[in-house]
Amino acid sequence: MERNTAAKTPGAETVREQVNRKRATRYLLAGLRLALGWIFLWAFLDKLFGLGFATEGKNAWINGGSPTKGFLSFGVTGPFEGFYQSMAGAVWADWLFMIGLAAIGTALILGIGVRVAAVAGGLLLVLMWTAALLPANNPFMDDHLVYAGVLALLAVTNAGDTWGLGRTWARLPIVKRFAWLR
């Protein structure tokens, strides 16, 4: 006697296969969340301490360097060049940028406030995209827009629940009351 006739039907999926596919999807989304979180957190750490990757030690924020001055002074191109150059090295811009990188990265790594992090991160990424129009390798699309799309995907799928503190976060009274904090 056959136990699972659905497996014999072309295109039919067993319950076990559905569960395995959903589990794999959750793990993939959690991995993407952690990877993007690390990208934001690493950018913060490198600019803070000048770890020698994008920022030399002498230009570290803790050594008096400005996290925004170099790129906004010399790296911007396109129609918004003057707008971004006017912010280069401004104390408020440095603080907003660094707080944003740290908060977005930490939220994604921990899996808490992923929706807020996705909106803030998406905004930051779109602003960075507009700072270098037209992208060097493509007339329109570049990694900033792809990352923004991935952040949106993470937000709508509650990706903080797997390998993160998202479920615990969601049980907090304020998060229950204001679901956008999830």
N, C-alpha and C positions, 0 to 999 in steps of 0.2 A: 504494500500500500504506500502511495506517495504522500509525503507530508506537505509539500509545498507546490501546489499546482501553479501558483502565480509565477514562479520562477521559470516555468516552461512557456509562458505566454510571451511572445516577442514584445519588448518595450516595457514589460511589467517589472516593477521593482519590489523586492521583498521588504518587509518592515525592517529587517536587520540592515539591509543596504541603505535604506533611508536614514536610519539612525546613524550609521557609519558616515554617510555623506554629510549629515548635519554636524556631527562631531568634528569631522575634518574641516568643515567650513568655519566652525567656531575657533578651532586651533589656528587656522590660517589667518583669520581676522585678528586674533590675539597676538600672533607673531608680527603682523603688520603694525598693530598698535604699539607694540614694544619697540619695533624698529624705528618708527617715526618719532616716538617719544625720545629714543636715544639720539636721533638726529638733532632734535631741538635742544635736548639737554647737553649734548656734546658741544654744539655751537656756543651755548652759554658758558660752559666750563673753559673752552678754548679762548674765548674772548675775555673771560674773567682773569684767568691765570696765564695766558700767553703760552700755551703748551707747544707752540712751534708748528702747528699745522696750518691753520688759516691766519693765526695771530702769533707774531714773535713775542718773546718774553718782555722785551722793552716796550712793546705797545699794549701790554695787558692792562685791563681796566684797573686792577689793583696797583699798578705801577703808574697810574695817571694817564694812561692812554684812553682814547675814545673808541668805543665799539662801533660807532657810526661814521666817524670822520673819514676814514680811508675809502670805504666803498662809496659813500654818498658824495665825496669830493671828486673821486677819479673813476669810479666804476659805473656810474649811471650814464645812460644814453637815451636818446629818443625824445618824444614830445614833453616828457615830464622832468627833463634834466634840471632845469632851473629850480623847479619846485623842490626836488629832492636835495639838490646842492645847498639850498637855503637852510636846510635842517642839519647839515653835516656838522658833527661835533657839539650840537646843542645838548646841554645837560639833560633837559627834559626828554629829548629823543633817545639819549643813551640809557636813561633810567627806564623809559617805557619799553625800549627794545629788549633790554636785559631782563626785566621783570617778565615780559612776555615770553621770551625764550625759556626761562626757568619754570614759569608756571605751566606753560603748555607742555613742556617735556615731562615735568613731574606728574601732572595730571594723567598724561598718557601712560607713563610707566606704571603708575599706581592703579590705573583704570577707574579713577574717580573724576567726576565732572567732565567726562569725555565730550559731551555735547557742547559745553562752554569752551573747552579746549579746541574742539573742531572749528567752532565759529571764529574764535580768536586766531587760531593757527591758519585757518583759511584766509582770513583777512590779511594777516601778516604775509602769507605767501603770495597773494594776489598783488599786494603792494610791492613786494620784491620783484614780481614779474613785471609790473609796470615801470619799475626803476630801470630796467634793461631792455626796453623795447627797441627794436625787434630782437627776439632771441637769436643768439649766434648760430645755432644749428638748425633752426626751423623758423619759417616766417610767422608762426603763431604759437604753436604748442611747445612747452618746455616742462621740465621737472616740477617747477613750482605749481603749475596748474594740475598736474597729475597728482602731486601730494595733496593739494586742496581737495581734489575729488576723493582720494582715499580717506582723508579726514572725515568728509561727509558720510562716506560709507560706514566708517567706524562708529560715527554718532548714531546713525539710524538703525544699526544692528546691535546696539548695546555691547560692543566689543570689550568693554571693561569688565564684563561679568566672568569671562574666561581668563584665567591666569592674572586676575586683578581683583581689586576690592569693590568692583561695581555693584554687586548684589548687596553687600554690607552698606555701601554708600546710599543705595536706593531705599534702604529701610529707615534712614534718618528722617525725622519728622519734617524738617524743612525741605528735603528733597521730595518727600511724598507730596507736600503741599505745592511745590514749584517744580514740576517734572522737567523743566528745561535745565535744571541744575544737574540732572543725571549725567 
